Amino acid sequence: MPPRLDGEVAEYQIHLDGRPATSLVYGGSAPRERATYSFYVGQVAGVTHRVRIRAMLPDGTWGGFSQERTVTTGGER
């Protein structure tokens, strides 16, 4: 869920295993509640990664990182 601020949060930075992996930038208004985003991390199923995100705040600075989560890659679709 986006931080509750005076202004719009339209950019998030996603870190994978302690390193920047990708950014998510909304061209319009960002969702107010839960959103889903996916990106390619490899072809091998069953690999576990550590993920954290942080938001670009309305004043142009980066907010703090989210709590670290772990995700495991799935099989082919």
C-alpha positions in Angstrom: 0.0 0.0 0.0 1.4 3.5 -0.8 2.4 5.7 2.0 -0.2 8.3 3.2 1.3 11.6 2.1 0.3 15.1 1.0 0.8 14.3 -2.7 0.9 11.6 -5.3 3.4 8.7 -5.2 4.0 7.7 -8.8 7.4 5.9 -8.7 8.6 2.9 -6.8 12.1 1.3 -6.9 12.2 -2.5 -6.5 15.3 -4.1 -5.0 16.0 -7.8 -5.6 18.6 -9.6 -3.4 20.0 -6.2 -2.1 20.4 -4.5 -5.5 18.2 -2.3 -7.6 16.3 -4.5 -10.1 13.7 -2.2 -11.7 11.5 0.8 -11.2 7.8 1.1 -11.5 6.5 4.5 -12.8 2.8 5.3 -13.1 2.0 7.5 -16.1 -1.3 8.5 -14.5 -2.6 8.2 -11.0 -1.2 5.3 -9.0 -3.7 2.8 -7.5 -4.8 3.7 -4.0 -4.9 0.1 -2.7 -3.1 -3.1 -3.8 -1.5 -3.4 -7.2 0.3 -6.3 -8.9 3.5 -6.0 -10.9 5.8 -8.7 -12.3 9.2 -8.7 -14.0 11.5 -11.3 -15.5 14.2 -12.8 -13.1 15.3 -15.9 -14.9 14.1 -19.2 -16.3 14.9 -21.5 -13.3 11.9 -22.4 -11.2 12.2 -22.7 -7.4 14.8 -19.9 -6.9 14.1 -17.8 -3.8 14.8 -14.0 -3.9 14.7 -11.2 -1.3 12.6 -8.2 -2.4 12.2 -4.7 -0.9 10.5 -1.6 -2.4 10.7 2.1 -1.7 8.7 5.1 -3.0 9.8 8.3 -4.5 8.1 10.8 -2.2 6.3 13.9 -3.5 9.3 16.1 -2.4 11.6 14.1 -4.7 13.5 12.1 -2.1 13.3 8.3 -1.6 11.4 7.0 1.3 12.5 4.1 3.5 12.5 0.5 2.3 9.6 -1.8 2.9 10.0 -4.8 5.1 12.0 -7.5 3.2 9.9 -10.3 1.7 11.0 -13.5 0.0 9.5 -14.7 -3.2 10.1 -18.0 -5.1 10.1 -18.2 -8.9 7.4 -20.5 -10.3 7.2 -22.7 -13.3 6.5 -21.8 -16.9 3.1 -20.4 -17.8 
